[in-house]
Amino acid sequence: MPDAQAQERMVNSIDRFAAITAKASEEAAKRARGMLSTLGFLCAILFLSLIAVAWQANAMEQQRNALAAELRNERAARVEAILGAKDVEMDAANFDLDNRVRRDIVDREMLAQEQRSAQLAQLAAQVERDKLVEANCVTPRSIMAGGL
């Protein structure tokens, strides 16, 4: 009988060990399931966060593109305004230059005409004197011109 009791004790020890091991494995399985559900929840949160960040980055890119287009339009308008102002400035300068050049040309022509008129007056006076001398005619003007 001692053998039967020893066997029974042995079976009891094995049963206890199996029961403890089964209990420990059930607890480990519960912990693993809890960890898996926690990790799954964390993965879902991370995935949703990734989607939110991607959506926000896309929105920021669209806003950046819109601002860049607006900046390009403003720069183009500014360049156009500057070029328009320079065109007006250039037109005014050309008008002023044209007026000055025309005035200078007119002044030179008038001076040349005055000089030519003076020369022609002198020539006319000389011709008149020569004609009077040739005609041997004495007039009050010739007397005064001749100093008589």
C-alpha positions in Angstrom: 0.0 0.0 0.0 2.7 2.3 0.5 3.2 2.1 -3.2 -0.4 3.0 -3.8 -0.1 6.0 -1.5 3.1 7.1 -3.1 1.6 6.7 -6.5 -1.5 8.6 -5.4 0.7 11.4 -4.0 2.7 11.4 -7.2 -0.5 11.6 -9.2 -1.8 14.3 -6.8 1.5 16.3 -7.3 1.3 15.9 -11.0 -2.4 16.9 -10.9 -1.6 19.9 -8.7 1.3 20.8 -11.0 -0.9 20.4 -14.0 -3.6 22.5 -12.3 -1.2 25.2 -11.4 0.3 25.2 -14.8 -3.1 25.3 -16.4 -4.1 28.1 -14.1 -0.9 30.0 -14.9 -1.3 29.4 -18.6 -4.9 30.7 -18.4 -3.7 33.8 -16.6 -0.9 34.2 -19.1 -3.5 33.7 -21.9 -5.7 36.4 -20.3 -2.7 38.7 -20.0 -1.8 38.0 -23.6 -5.3 38.7 -24.7 -5.4 41.9 -22.7 -2.0 43.0 -24.2 -3.2 42.1 -27.7 -6.4 44.1 -27.2 -4.3 47.0 -25.8 -1.8 46.8 -28.6 -4.6 46.6 -31.2 -6.2 49.7 -29.6 -2.9 51.5 -29.6 -2.4 50.5 -33.3 -5.8 51.8 -34.2 -5.1 55.1 -32.4 -1.8 55.4 -34.1 -3.4 54.6 -37.5 -6.1 57.2 -36.9 -3.4 59.7 -35.8 -1.5 59.0 -39.0 -4.6 59.6 -41.1 -5.3 62.9 -39.2 -1.7 64.0 -39.7 -1.8 63.1 -43.4 -5.1 65.0 -43.8 -3.7 68.0 -42.0 -0.5 67.9 -44.1 -2.5 67.8 -47.3 -4.6 70.7 -46.1 -1.5 72.7 -45.3 0.0 71.9 -48.7 -3.2 73.1 -50.5 -3.1 76.2 -48.4 0.6 76.7 -49.2 -0.2 76.3 -52.9 -3.0 78.8 -52.7 -0.8 81.3 -50.9 2.0 80.7 -53.5 -0.4 81.3 -56.3 -1.7 84.5 -54.6 1.9 85.7 -54.1 2.7 85.0 -57.8 -0.3 87.0 -58.8 0.6 89.9 -56.5 4.2 89.9 -57.8 2.9 89.9 -61.4 0.6 92.8 -60.6 3.4 94.7 -58.9 5.8 94.1 -61.8 3.0 95.2 -64.2 2.4 98.4 -62.1 6.1 99.2 -62.0 6.4 98.7 -65.8 3.3 100.8 -66.3 4.8 103.6 -64.2 8.1 103.3 -66.0 6.3 103.5 -69.3 4.5 106.7 -68.2 7.8 108.1 -67.0 9.5 107.2 -70.2 6.6 108.8 -72.3 6.9 112.0 -70.3 10.6 112.1 -70.7 10.3 111.4 -74.5 7.7 114.1 -74.8 9.9 116.6 -72.9 12.9 115.6 -75.0 10.9 115.9 -78.2 9.8 119.4 -77.2 13.3 120.4 -76.3 14.7 119.1 -79.5 12.0 120.8 -81.5 12.5 124.0 -79.6 16.2 123.8 -80.2 15.6 123.2 -83.9 13.2 126.1 -84.2 15.6 128.3 -82.3 18.4 127.4 -84.6 16.3 127.9 -87.7 15.1 131.3 -86.4 18.6 132.3 -85.6 19.7 131.2 -89.1 16.8 133.1 -90.6 17.6 136.2 -88.6 21.3 136.0 -89.7 20.2 135.4 -93.3 17.8 138.3 -93.1 20.5 140.5 -91.7 22.8 139.4 -94.5 20.1 140.0 -97.1 19.4 143.4 -95.6 23.1 144.3 -95.8 23.3 142.9 -99.3 20.1 144.9 -100.3 21.6 148.0 -98.9 24.9 147.4 -100.7 23.1 146.7 -104.0 21.0 149.8 -103.5 24.2 151.9 -103.0 25.8 150.3 -106.0 22.8 151.0 -108.1 22.8 154.6 -107.0 26.5 154.9 -107.7 26.0 153.4 -111.1 23.1 155.6 -111.8 25.0 158.6 -110.5 22.0 159.6 -108.5 22.1 161.6 -105.3 19.3 161.1 -102.8 18.9 162.2 -99.2 19.5 158.7 -98.1 22.7 158.4 -100.2 23.9 161.7 -98.8 23.3 160.4 -95.2 24.8 157.0 -96.0 27.8 158.6 -97.7 28.4 161.0 -94.9 28.2 164.1 -97.2 
